[in-house]
Amino acid sequence: MKPHIICHMMSSVDGRIDCQMTAAIEPSEVYYQALDELHLDAVLEGRVSRQMHYALPEPFKTDDPAPVNCEKYFAAHASDHFEIAVDTHGTLRWPHDASDDNLLVITDEQCPKKYHDYLTANGISWIACGRKGINFKRSVEILAENFGIKRLGIVGGGHINGAFLQAGLIDEVSIMIGGGIDGRAGMTAVFDGITQKDYPPTKLQLNDVRRMGNTVWLKYSIIK
C-alpha cells in the first residue's frame, strides 16, 4: 500500500522552477492556495530545496560513519500532517523548533547511525530505507503503513520529481504555469535529472483547467 501521490509545482511558461523567479511572476499565495485545496497529509522536498529554505547553514558532521545498515524508522509523534525532507546521506542540520513542523527525514541505510541519533534526540521522525540510495517505493509504503499518510505531495525540486516519476510512483501532476519566461541556461525544469536517453515520455490525462490570477492551474492524472 502506498499513498496517493501528487506532484504540485509552480513554473514559468518554459517549465523552469527557480523559487525566486516564480515568486517574481506570481505571488506565492496563489501556489499555497492551490496546495491547500489538494488536501495533502504530507509534502516532500529534495535535499537541495530543503537546504535552501529550511535547514541550518552548517552541515551535520560525525567522527563515527558507521551506518544504520538496515531498514528502520522512528516516529517522534503522531501527526495529521508531515513536512518530509529527502536527505540520502544525512547532511542537513535543523533548527531547534523543526519538530514543531512535524519534520520527517528520509535517508538510505548507509547514512551514519549518528545522524539518526541526532534526529531522534531532536524529536524529528525519520526513515532509513535503501541499501545504496533511497528506495522510494518502499519509503512511501512505510509512510502509508506507519505514519498514516494517504495523500502525499511531491513539491520539488526537479530531480526529486524526476526520481519519483521514474520510479512510477506519481498518480497526478498539479502544475501551475505563471505568466513569465525564465530562459536561463541550466535552470532546473519541473521534472529533471533522468539520464536515460531513450526514456519514454509519460502520457497525461487532463482533468481540470483553472485560472488563478495570472496563472493557469492544470491538473493531470498519469496514464499508466
C-alpha positions as CSV (number, residue, x, y, z in Angstrom):
1,M,0.0,0.0,0.0
2,K,1.3,3.5,-0.8
3,P,-0.2,7.0,-0.6
4,H,-1.9,8.7,-3.5
5,I,1.0,10.8,-4.8
6,I,0.6,14.3,-6.4
7,C,3.4,16.3,-7.8
8,H,2.5,20.0,-7.3
9,M,4.7,22.7,-8.8
10,M,4.7,26.3,-9.9
11,S,6.7,27.0,-13.1
12,S,7.4,29.6,-15.7
13,V,6.0,29.2,-19.2
14,D,9.2,27.5,-20.2
15,G,8.9,25.0,-17.4
16,R,11.6,26.3,-15.0
17,I,11.0,26.2,-11.2
18,D,13.6,28.5,-9.5
19,C,11.7,29.8,-6.5
20,Q,12.9,33.4,-6.7
21,M,11.9,33.5,-10.4
22,T,8.4,32.1,-9.9
23,A,7.8,34.4,-6.9
24,A,8.6,37.3,-9.3
25,I,6.0,36.3,-11.8
26,E,3.2,35.3,-9.4
27,P,2.7,35.9,-5.7
28,S,3.3,32.7,-3.7
29,E,-0.1,32.9,-2.1
30,V,-1.6,31.5,-5.3
31,Y,0.6,28.5,-5.1
32,Y,-0.2,27.8,-1.5
33,Q,-3.9,28.3,-2.0
34,A,-3.9,25.6,-4.6
35,L,-1.7,23.4,-2.4
36,D,-4.3,23.7,0.4
37,E,-7.0,22.6,-2.0
38,L,-5.2,19.3,-2.6
39,H,-5.9,18.2,1.0
40,L,-2.5,16.5,1.5
41,D,-1.3,14.6,4.6
42,A,2.3,15.4,3.9
43,V,4.6,17.3,1.4
44,L,8.0,16.0,0.4
45,E,11.0,18.0,-0.9
46,G,14.5,17.1,-2.0
47,R,17.7,17.9,-0.1
48,V,18.6,21.0,-2.2
49,S,15.2,22.6,-1.8
50,R,15.1,21.9,2.0
51,Q,18.7,23.1,2.5
52,M,18.0,26.3,0.6
53,H,14.9,27.3,2.6
54,Y,14.7,25.4,6.0
55,A,18.0,23.8,7.1
56,L,20.8,25.4,9.1
57,P,23.9,26.5,7.0
58,E,26.5,24.2,8.6
59,P,26.2,20.6,7.6
60,F,25.9,17.7,10.1
61,K,29.3,16.1,10.8
62,T,30.3,13.0,12.8
63,D,33.6,11.2,13.5
64,D,31.7,7.8,13.5
65,P,30.5,7.0,10.0
66,A,29.1,3.6,11.0
67,P,25.8,3.2,9.0
68,V,22.4,2.3,10.4
69,N,22.7,-0.6,7.9
70,C,19.1,-1.8,8.0
71,E,15.6,-0.6,7.1
72,K,14.3,1.2,10.1
73,Y,12.1,4.1,11.1
74,F,11.4,6.3,14.1
75,A,8.1,8.1,14.7
76,A,8.7,11.1,17.1
77,H,5.0,11.7,17.5
78,A,1.7,11.2,15.7
79,S,0.5,14.0,13.4
80,D,-2.1,14.7,10.7
81,H,0.5,16.5,8.5
82,F,4.2,15.9,7.9
83,E,6.9,18.0,6.3
84,I,9.2,15.5,4.6
85,A,12.9,16.0,3.6
86,V,14.9,13.7,1.4
87,D,18.5,13.6,2.7
88,T,20.2,10.5,1.4
89,H,23.5,10.7,3.3
90,G,22.4,12.7,6.4
91,T,24.0,16.1,5.8
92,L,21.3,18.5,6.9
93,R,21.1,20.1,10.4
94,W,17.8,21.6,11.6
95,P,16.6,24.5,13.7
96,H,15.7,23.6,17.3
97,D,12.0,24.0,16.5
98,A,12.0,21.7,13.5
99,S,9.9,19.1,15.4
100,D,7.1,21.7,15.7
101,D,6.6,21.5,11.9
102,N,6.4,17.6,12.2
103,L,9.6,17.2,10.2
104,L,10.3,13.7,8.8
105,V,13.7,12.9,7.2
106,I,14.3,10.0,4.7
107,T,17.8,8.6,4.3
108,D,19.3,5.5,2.9
109,E,20.7,2.7,5.1
110,Q,24.3,3.7,4.5
111,C,23.6,7.0,6.3
112,P,25.6,7.2,9.6
113,K,23.6,5.9,12.6
114,K,24.8,9.0,14.5
115,Y,22.7,11.1,12.2
116,H,19.6,9.2,13.1
117,D,20.5,9.5,16.8
118,Y,20.8,13.3,16.2
119,L,17.3,13.4,14.6
120,T,15.8,11.3,17.4
121,A,17.3,13.5,20.1
122,N,15.7,16.5,18.5
123,G,12.2,15.0,18.2
124,I,12.4,14.6,14.4
125,S,10.9,11.5,12.8
126,W,12.9,9.5,10.2
127,I,13.0,6.6,7.8
128,A,16.2,4.7,6.7
129,C,15.4,2.7,3.6
130,G,17.5,1.5,0.6
131,R,20.9,-0.2,0.6
132,K,22.6,2.2,-1.9
133,G,20.4,5.2,-2.3
134,I,16.9,5.6,-1.1
135,N,14.3,3.0,-2.1
136,F,11.4,5.4,-2.8
137,K,8.9,2.6,-3.5
138,R,9.5,1.1,0.0
139,S,9.8,4.5,1.7
140,V,6.3,5.6,0.6
141,E,4.9,2.3,1.8
142,I,6.4,3.0,5.2
143,L,4.8,6.5,5.1
144,A,1.4,4.9,4.5
145,E,1.7,2.0,6.8
146,N,3.4,3.6,9.8
147,F,2.7,7.3,9.6
148,G,-0.9,7.2,8.2
149,I,-0.1,9.2,5.1
150,K,-2.8,8.7,2.5
151,R,-2.2,11.7,0.2
152,L,1.4,12.8,-0.4
153,G,2.5,15.9,-2.3
154,I,5.9,16.0,-4.1
155,V,6.8,19.6,-4.2
156,G,10.4,19.7,-5.7
157,G,13.0,20.2,-6.8
158,G,13.1,18.9,-10.3
159,H,15.4,15.9,-9.6
160,I,13.3,14.5,-6.8
161,N,10.3,14.9,-9.0
162,G,12.1,13.1,-11.8
163,A,13.1,10.3,-9.4
164,F,9.5,9.7,-8.3
165,L,8.4,9.8,-11.9
166,Q,11.0,7.3,-13.0
167,A,10.0,5.0,-10.1
168,G,6.4,5.0,-11.4
169,L,5.1,6.5,-8.1
170,I,3.3,9.6,-9.2
171,D,-0.5,9.4,-9.7
172,E,-1.3,13.1,-10.5
173,V,0.5,16.2,-11.7
174,S,-0.7,19.6,-10.5
175,I,1.2,22.2,-12.4
176,M,0.7,26.0,-12.1
177,I,2.1,27.9,-15.0
178,G,2.8,31.6,-14.2
179,G,2.8,34.4,-16.6
180,G,6.5,34.7,-17.2
181,I,9.5,33.2,-19.0
182,D,12.8,32.3,-17.4
183,G,15.1,31.3,-20.4
184,R,18.3,31.0,-18.4
185,A,20.5,28.1,-19.5
186,G,20.9,25.2,-17.0
187,M,17.9,26.1,-14.8
188,T,16.1,23.1,-13.4
189,A,12.8,22.1,-15.0
190,V,9.7,20.7,-13.3
191,F,10.9,17.1,-14.0
192,D,14.6,16.8,-14.4
193,G,17.6,14.5,-13.9
194,I,16.6,11.4,-15.8
195,T,19.8,10.4,-17.7
196,Q,18.3,7.5,-19.7
197,K,18.4,8.9,-23.3
198,D,15.6,6.7,-24.6
199,Y,13.3,7.2,-21.6
200,P,9.8,7.3,-23.0
201,P,7.5,10.4,-22.4
202,T,5.0,10.0,-19.7
203,K,1.4,10.4,-21.0
204,L,-1.1,12.5,-19.0
205,Q,-4.9,12.8,-18.9
206,L,-6.0,16.4,-18.5
207,N,-8.6,16.6,-15.7
208,D,-9.1,20.3,-14.9
209,V,-8.0,23.8,-16.0
210,R,-8.4,26.8,-13.8
211,R,-7.2,30.4,-13.9
212,M,-5.8,31.9,-10.7
213,G,-4.6,35.4,-11.0
214,N,-2.2,35.5,-14.0
215,T,-1.5,31.7,-13.6
216,V,-3.1,28.7,-15.2
217,W,-3.6,25.7,-12.9
218,L,-3.6,22.4,-14.8
219,K,-4.4,19.1,-13.2
220,Y,-3.5,15.8,-14.8
221,S,-3.6,12.1,-14.0
222,I,-0.8,9.8,-15.1
223,I,-1.8,7.4,-17.8
224,K,-0.4,4.0,-16.7
